[in-house]
């Protein structure tokens, strides 16, 4: 069964180096695992969208929960999907711009831009809106 899992977490200090390590690891490991997705980083918080076979994604998520680079790992959504949204992306990430911040604001009107505080019902729609914006780095 193919699933998507979206989670948020806080990162430890000096996250830029951690982000590079996470993306490098994802680029090397995800093709063999059959996992694709998107990783967002903004102001010491991550939001990640993972898609793949249920068993594999669940095991990967448990590994992420134990990873010391993440704190407060909180699942937003886990559901069966008919097909992948990002079949070619072993892991993509976004360079934030005024445009993408405005897209994020439209999903969190009147609130601070905080991935960790994202409404669970907006995780997938937010990511779909952001991927239509320029600025993606495909890994």
Backbone as a chain_set.jsonl record, in Angstrom:
{"seq": "XXXXXXXXXXXXXXXXXXXXXXXXXXXXXXXXXXXXXXXXXXXXXXXXXXXXXXXXXXXXXXXXXXXXXXXXXXXXXXXXXXXXXXXXXXXXXXXXXXXXXXXXXXXXXXXXXXXXXXXXXXXXXXXXXXXXXXXXXXX", "coords": {"N": [[0.85, -1.182, 0.0], [0.596, 2.177, -0.859], [1.568, 5.126, 0.781], [1.286, 8.479, 2.164], [3.078, 10.482, 4.401], [3.089, 13.141, 6.534], [4.954, 15.235, 8.543], [5.921, 17.4, 11.271], [8.677, 19.046, 12.879], [10.881, 20.362, 15.382], [14.124, 21.804, 15.097], [17.511, 21.29, 16.159], [20.052, 23.57, 17.401], [22.07, 25.319, 14.978], [21.035, 24.392, 12.52], [21.303, 24.561, 9.746], [23.556, 23.15, 8.874], [22.726, 20.607, 9.664], [20.499, 20.353, 8.002], [21.699, 20.197, 5.456], [23.034, 17.754, 5.785], [20.865, 15.996, 6.192], [19.537, 16.236, 3.729], [21.541, 15.298, 2.002], [21.806, 12.637, 2.907], [19.214, 11.739, 2.34], [19.212, 11.919, -0.443], [21.016, 9.912, -1.093], [19.948, 7.551, 0.083], [17.11, 7.357, -0.238], [16.382, 6.629, -2.979], [16.952, 3.835, -3.062], [15.221, 2.968, -1.081], [12.812, 3.566, -2.184], [11.455, 5.876, -1.6], [9.977, 9.056, -1.86], [9.663, 12.689, -1.889], [9.292, 15.837, -0.072], [11.109, 18.308, 1.681], [10.763, 20.858, 3.94], [12.241, 23.728, 5.421], [12.207, 26.18, 7.847], [12.987, 28.813, 9.89], [14.003, 27.283, 12.185], [12.37, 25.03, 12.15], [11.064, 22.026, 10.745], [9.154, 20.688, 8.038], [8.091, 17.771, 6.652], [7.265, 15.833, 3.842], [6.634, 12.657, 3.087], [6.55, 9.909, 0.843], [5.701, 6.631, -0.121], [6.016, 3.026, 0.046], [3.999, 1.605, 2.591], [5.166, 0.137, 4.834], [7.885, 0.8, 4.583], [7.902, 3.653, 4.722], [6.827, 4.003, 7.28], [8.829, 2.784, 8.867], [10.99, 4.465, 8.242], [10.015, 6.872, 9.287], [9.967, 6.253, 12.03], [12.693, 6.082, 12.454], [13.394, 8.753, 11.995], [12.085, 9.93, 14.149], [13.751, 9.103, 16.209], [16.07, 10.406, 15.617], [18.499, 12.67, 16.618], [18.67, 15.19, 15.566], [16.199, 16.186, 15.33], [13.479, 17.512, 17.203], [10.528, 17.113, 19.113], [8.943, 15.679, 17.225], [6.137, 15.484, 15.268], [3.426, 13.906, 13.87], [1.428, 15.031, 11.161], [-0.249, 14.068, 9.217], [-1.177, 10.909, 7.947], [-1.787, 8.816, 5.397], [-3.359, 6.619, 3.016], [-2.523, 6.672, -0.424], [-3.398, 7.017, -3.899], [-1.496, 7.363, -5.879], [1.865, 8.623, -6.321], [2.707, 11.988, -5.489], [5.078, 13.211, -6.003], [6.883, 11.74, -7.879], [9.443, 11.801, -9.075], [11.134, 12.999, -7.285], [13.591, 12.397, -5.117], [14.189, 13.744, -2.852], [13.124, 16.945, -2.335], [13.763, 20.413, -1.789], [13.02, 23.736, -0.635], [13.882, 27.051, -1.513], [13.202, 29.759, 0.331], [11.223, 32.605, -0.475], [9.879, 35.933, -0.982], [7.525, 35.44, -2.371], [6.946, 32.669, -1.823], [6.71, 32.795, 0.934], [4.452, 34.386, 1.126], [2.568, 32.645, 0.038], [2.579, 30.699, 2.047], [1.609, 32.313, 4.143], [-1.026, 32.636, 3.291], [-2.138, 30.266, 4.065], [-2.034, 30.407, 6.749], [-3.402, 32.686, 7.977], [-2.907, 35.711, 9.72], [-1.235, 34.582, 11.577], [1.996, 33.771, 12.961], [4.64, 32.8, 10.774], [5.219, 29.652, 11.017], [6.295, 26.545, 10.631], [6.054, 24.442, 12.406], [3.751, 24.962, 13.799], [1.763, 24.473, 12.037], [-1.498, 23.884, 10.773], [-2.86, 20.683, 10.884], [-4.641, 19.932, 8.835], [-3.87, 21.427, 6.689], [-1.387, 20.683, 5.735], [-0.735, 18.972, 3.389], [-2.132, 20.458, 1.291], [-0.748, 22.929, 1.532], [1.907, 22.22, 0.848], [1.485, 21.333, -1.792], [0.702, 23.773, -2.966], [3.034, 25.273, -2.622], [4.904, 23.857, -4.201], [4.272, 24.594, -6.724], [5.391, 27.021, -6.989], [8.299, 28.961, -7.997], [11.722, 28.099, -7.173], [12.47, 25.66, -6.125], [14.752, 23.174, -5.033], [15.86, 20.351, -6.374], [16.641, 17.239, -5.086]], "CA": [[0.0, 0.0, 0.0], [1.323, 3.437, -0.967], [1.072, 6.131, 1.729], [2.039, 9.708, 2.405], [3.168, 10.844, 5.804], [3.576, 14.508, 6.704], [5.231, 15.52, 9.952], [6.684, 18.606, 11.597], [9.576, 18.905, 14.025], [11.809, 21.456, 15.653], [15.498, 21.363, 14.904], [18.463, 21.767, 17.158], [20.845, 24.727, 16.962], [22.91, 25.137, 13.789], [20.271, 23.468, 11.684], [21.676, 24.612, 8.336], [24.437, 22.012, 8.646], [21.868, 19.423, 9.762], [19.673, 20.302, 6.799], [22.551, 19.685, 4.381], [23.267, 16.327, 6.047], [19.606, 15.278, 5.962], [19.292, 16.2, 2.286], [22.543, 14.413, 1.407], [21.416, 11.274, 3.258], [17.995, 11.432, 1.579], [19.581, 11.738, -1.848], [21.7, 8.627, -1.23], [19.198, 6.404, 0.602], [15.712, 7.279, -0.675], [16.13, 5.838, -4.194], [16.933, 2.41, -2.725], [14.032, 2.71, -0.264], [11.594, 3.855, -2.936], [10.784, 6.983, -0.916], [10.082, 10.362, -2.501], [9.003, 13.702, -1.08], [9.671, 17.242, 0.045], [11.514, 18.747, 3.014], [10.759, 22.305, 4.135], [12.912, 24.215, 6.623], [11.99, 27.612, 8.043], [13.086, 29.309, 11.27], [14.213, 26.213, 13.169], [11.342, 23.986, 12.09], [10.965, 21.231, 9.528], [7.947, 19.972, 7.637], [8.499, 16.83, 5.619], [6.24, 15.04, 3.158], [7.239, 11.41, 2.625], [5.622, 9.004, 0.184], [6.293, 5.35, -0.483], [5.311, 1.867, 0.587], [3.63, 1.811, 3.989], [6.155, -0.404, 5.77], [9.124, 1.566, 4.449], [7.694, 5.009, 5.241], [6.669, 3.905, 8.736], [10.158, 2.53, 9.454], [11.768, 5.692, 8.088], [9.497, 7.846, 10.241], [10.46, 5.876, 13.364], [14.105, 6.479, 12.473], [13.402, 10.216, 12.127], [11.701, 10.226, 15.543], [14.903, 8.85, 17.082], [17.186, 11.233, 15.151], [18.71, 13.781, 17.556], [18.559, 16.482, 14.875], [14.785, 16.56, 15.409], [12.814, 17.538, 18.516], [9.078, 17.302, 19.009], [8.44, 15.143, 15.955], [4.681, 15.373, 15.376], [2.785, 13.613, 12.586], [0.246, 15.818, 10.795], [-1.145, 13.257, 8.387], [-0.7, 9.634, 7.399], [-2.937, 8.252, 4.683], [-3.142, 5.885, 1.777], [-2.639, 7.507, -1.623], [-3.476, 6.178, -5.098], [-0.237, 7.498, -6.623], [2.794, 9.603, -5.756], [2.639, 13.378, -5.946], [6.437, 13.626, -6.374], [7.554, 10.488, -8.242], [10.837, 11.985, -9.487], [11.892, 13.734, -6.271], [14.073, 11.62, -3.976], [13.886, 14.721, -1.799], [13.23, 18.316, -2.828], [13.663, 21.431, -0.745], [12.603, 25.036, -1.144], [14.508, 28.293, -1.079], [12.097, 30.662, 0.641], [11.227, 33.925, -1.098], [8.669, 36.675, -0.617], [6.394, 34.752, -2.986], [6.59, 31.45, -1.093], [6.237, 33.194, 2.267], [3.061, 34.839, 0.956], [1.751, 31.435, -0.112], [2.45, 30.139, 3.398], [0.708, 33.208, 4.896], [-2.415, 32.397, 2.89], [-2.589, 29.079, 4.795], [-1.985, 30.7, 8.192], [-3.656, 34.125, 8.078], [-2.841, 36.331, 11.036], [-0.347, 33.855, 12.487], [3.425, 33.745, 12.65], [5.009, 31.739, 9.844], [5.868, 28.617, 11.812], [5.935, 25.227, 10.119], [5.709, 23.556, 13.514], [2.394, 25.277, 14.244], [0.852, 24.309, 10.9], [-2.744, 23.144, 10.963], [-2.722, 19.387, 10.219], [-5.457, 19.818, 7.622], [-3.301, 22.218, 5.593], [-0.05, 20.215, 5.358], [-0.654, 18.577, 1.982], [-2.451, 21.577, 0.398], [0.337, 23.912, 1.583], [3.032, 21.722, 0.054], [1.088, 21.372, -3.21], [0.748, 25.173, -3.415], [4.429, 25.712, -2.673], [5.66, 23.236, -5.294], [3.965, 25.308, -7.971], [6.178, 28.259, -6.979], [9.708, 28.749, -8.34], [12.655, 28.087, -6.055], [12.731, 24.317, -5.612], [16.012, 22.479, -5.288], [15.592, 18.919, -6.425], [17.773, 16.465, -4.572]], "C": [[0.891, 1.24, 0.0], [0.712, 4.449, -0.001], [1.873, 7.419, 1.61], [1.986, 9.962, 3.898], [3.773, 12.239, 5.858], [3.783, 14.725, 8.19], [5.926, 16.869, 10.067], [7.597, 18.277, 12.768], [10.347, 20.201, 14.2], [13.209, 20.914, 15.423], [16.382, 21.911, 16.014], [19.209, 22.969, 16.597], [21.717, 24.333, 15.769], [22.277, 24.171, 12.789], [20.687, 23.493, 10.225], [22.599, 23.449, 7.993], [23.641, 20.708, 8.706], [21.029, 19.262, 8.501], [20.476, 19.73, 5.634], [22.802, 18.188, 4.554], [22.013, 15.502, 5.764], [19.333, 15.149, 4.465], [20.276, 15.275, 1.584], [22.179, 12.953, 1.667], [20.186, 10.853, 2.45], [18.319, 11.134, 0.125], [20.225, 10.366, -2.067], [20.795, 7.435, -0.92], [17.803, 6.259, -0.013], [15.488, 6.515, -1.977], [16.066, 4.331, -3.921], [15.699, 2.036, -1.908], [12.738, 2.871, -1.051], [10.773, 4.956, -2.301], [11.022, 8.263, -1.706], [9.425, 11.394, -1.595], [9.65, 15.057, -1.098], [10.052, 17.518, 1.492], [11.54, 20.268, 3.037], [11.493, 22.628, 5.429], [12.669, 25.715, 6.698], [12.075, 27.916, 9.529], [13.064, 28.192, 12.309], [13.092, 25.185, 13.237], [11.394, 23.297, 10.728], [9.512, 20.832, 9.306], [8.4, 19.051, 6.513], [7.306, 16.017, 5.15], [6.97, 13.83, 2.6], [6.174, 10.579, 1.929], [6.376, 7.752, -0.257], [5.454, 4.224, 0.077], [5.142, 2.02, 2.095], [4.717, 1.355, 4.959], [7.431, 0.437, 5.761], [8.981, 2.962, 5.035], [7.549, 4.979, 6.758], [8.006, 3.655, 9.427], [11.031, 3.775, 9.368], [11.315, 6.743, 9.094], [9.954, 7.516, 11.66], [11.934, 6.231, 13.512], [14.238, 7.989, 12.657], [13.05, 10.608, 13.557], [12.873, 10.051, 16.505], [16.107, 9.723, 16.74], [17.321, 12.462, 16.051], [18.689, 15.147, 16.882], [17.132, 17.011, 14.899], [14.323, 16.545, 16.857], [11.323, 17.702, 18.267], [8.499, 16.831, 17.698], [6.948, 14.829, 16.109], [4.077, 15.057, 14.008], [1.563, 14.51, 12.371], [-0.764, 14.967, 10.041], [-0.426, 11.985, 7.967], [-1.895, 9.005, 6.712], [-2.496, 7.509, 3.436], [-3.346, 6.839, 0.604], [-2.673, 6.596, -2.855], [-2.198, 6.226, -5.937], [0.603, 8.58, -5.961], [2.529, 10.995, -6.324], [3.991, 13.824, -6.499], [7.268, 12.419, -6.808], [9.029, 10.638, -8.621], [11.715, 12.59, -8.397], [12.313, 12.817, -5.131], [13.97, 12.46, -2.714], [14.124, 16.103, -2.398], [13.167, 19.249, -1.632], [13.446, 22.783, -1.408], [13.512, 26.136, -0.636], [13.378, 29.295, -0.9], [12.313, 32.02, -0.014], [10.001, 34.677, -0.591], [7.424, 35.964, -1.151], [5.981, 33.516, -2.182], [6.143, 31.764, 0.334], [4.783, 33.683, 2.191], [2.109, 33.657, 0.754], [1.514, 30.814, 1.256], [1.486, 30.982, 4.227], [-0.759, 32.959, 4.545], [-2.996, 31.154, 3.576], [-2.612, 29.299, 6.302], [-2.245, 32.181, 8.417], [-3.614, 34.608, 9.527], [-1.936, 35.628, 12.022], [1.097, 33.987, 12.027], [3.7, 32.595, 11.684], [5.848, 30.704, 10.584], [5.399, 27.258, 11.307], [5.449, 24.305, 11.226], [4.268, 23.771, 13.985], [1.358, 25.1, 13.13], [-0.37, 23.488, 11.291], [-2.612, 21.806, 10.222], [-3.51, 19.271, 8.916], [-4.86, 20.581, 6.443], [-1.94, 21.724, 5.122], [0.081, 19.891, 3.884], [-1.04, 19.72, 1.041], [-1.359, 22.657, 0.379], [1.497, 23.459, 0.707], [2.69, 21.734, -1.428], [1.134, 22.794, -3.757], [2.193, 25.647, -3.558], [5.19, 25.109, -3.847], [5.345, 23.861, -6.645], [4.749, 26.614, -8.078], [7.61, 27.961, -7.428], [10.555, 28.677, -7.07], [12.959, 26.72, -5.492], [14.117, 23.855, -5.973], [15.679, 20.999, -5.264], [16.833, 18.175, -5.987], [17.641, 15.03, -5.05]], "O": [[1.837, 1.327, 0.783], [-0.507, 4.617, 0.04], [2.967, 7.454, 1.045], [0.985, 9.694, 4.562], [4.839, 12.485, 5.296], [2.901, 14.437, 9.0], [6.447, 17.405, 9.089], [7.333, 17.359, 13.544], [10.448, 21.019, 13.285], [13.448, 19.712, 15.54], [16.032, 22.868, 16.705], [19.012, 23.341, 15.44], [22.053, 23.163, 15.585], [22.928, 23.254, 12.288], [20.443, 22.517, 9.516], [22.448, 22.827, 6.941], [23.857, 19.809, 7.894], [20.872, 18.152, 7.994], [19.982, 18.871, 4.904], [22.784, 17.439, 3.578], [22.095, 14.43, 5.163], [18.946, 14.082, 3.989], [19.894, 14.544, 0.67], [22.236, 12.126, 0.758], [20.131, 9.736, 1.936], [17.767, 10.206, -0.467], [20.009, 9.733, -3.1], [20.874, 6.411, -1.599], [17.364, 5.14, -0.28], [14.488, 5.805, -2.087], [15.224, 3.633, -4.484], [15.188, 0.922, -2.024], [11.689, 2.373, -0.64], [9.55, 4.984, -2.435], [12.134, 8.522, -2.165], [8.719, 11.04, -0.651], [10.432, 15.395, -1.986], [9.406, 17.027, 2.418], [12.249, 20.896, 2.252], [11.384, 21.896, 6.413], [12.897, 26.436, 5.727], [11.332, 27.351, 10.332], [12.212, 28.167, 13.196], [12.891, 24.545, 14.27], [11.722, 23.907, 9.709], [8.745, 20.66, 10.254], [9.016, 19.493, 5.544], [6.467, 15.579, 5.937], [7.831, 13.968, 1.731], [5.025, 10.544, 2.369], [7.523, 7.813, -0.702], [4.327, 4.433, 0.526], [6.038, 2.506, 2.784], [5.138, 2.128, 5.82], [7.985, 0.745, 6.816], [9.857, 3.41, 5.775], [8.092, 5.842, 7.448], [8.285, 4.253, 10.467], [11.737, 4.103, 10.322], [12.145, 7.43, 9.69], [10.296, 8.423, 12.418], [12.37, 6.638, 14.589], [15.107, 8.448, 13.398], [13.656, 11.523, 14.115], [12.975, 10.768, 17.501], [17.069, 9.77, 17.507], [16.359, 13.211, 16.225], [18.69, 16.167, 17.571], [16.887, 18.16, 14.529], [14.721, 15.683, 17.64], [10.915, 18.36, 17.31], [7.652, 17.507, 17.115], [6.548, 14.029, 16.954], [4.203, 15.857, 13.082], [0.766, 14.719, 13.285], [-1.974, 15.124, 10.202], [0.77, 11.989, 7.673], [-2.898, 8.694, 7.355], [-1.419, 7.74, 2.887], [-4.224, 7.701, 0.634], [-2.055, 5.532, -2.86], [-1.857, 5.26, -6.619], [0.107, 9.355, -5.143], [2.174, 11.148, -7.492], [4.054, 14.703, -7.358], [8.268, 12.105, -6.161], [9.789, 9.678, -8.496], [12.929, 12.683, -8.574], [11.498, 12.487, -4.27], [13.694, 11.939, -1.633], [15.208, 16.388, -2.907], [12.591, 18.916, -0.597], [13.67, 22.939, -2.608], [13.873, 26.154, 0.541], [12.683, 29.64, -1.856], [13.436, 32.516, -0.095], [9.184, 34.121, 0.143], [6.399, 35.894, -0.472], [4.799, 33.335, -1.892], [5.287, 31.068, 0.881], [3.987, 33.419, 3.092], [0.979, 33.673, 1.243], [0.388, 30.446, 1.591], [0.64, 30.438, 4.936], [-1.632, 33.062, 5.407], [-4.216, 31.007, 3.657], [-3.144, 28.476, 7.047], [-1.402, 32.872, 8.99], [-4.2, 34.003, 10.425], [-1.866, 36.024, 13.186], [1.377, 34.276, 10.863], [3.068, 31.542, 11.768], [7.055, 30.878, 10.751], [4.253, 26.865, 11.525], [4.55, 23.489, 11.02], [3.643, 22.85, 14.511], [0.212, 25.527, 13.269], [-0.273, 22.521, 12.047], [-2.281, 21.802, 9.037], [-3.08, 18.579, 7.994], [-5.302, 20.398, 5.309], [-1.381, 22.298, 4.187], [0.918, 20.473, 3.195], [-0.331, 19.943, 0.06], [-1.079, 23.233, -0.672], [2.012, 24.241, -0.092], [3.53, 22.111, -2.246], [1.559, 23.004, -4.894], [2.527, 26.347, -4.514], [6.04, 25.779, -4.434], [6.088, 23.666, -7.607], [4.769, 27.243, -9.137], [8.088, 26.838, -7.262], [10.135, 29.149, -6.013], [13.643, 26.617, -4.473], [14.605, 24.106, -7.075], [15.261, 20.465, -4.237], [17.938, 18.446, -6.458], [18.489, 14.194, -4.736]]}, "num_chains": 1, "name": "protein.A"}
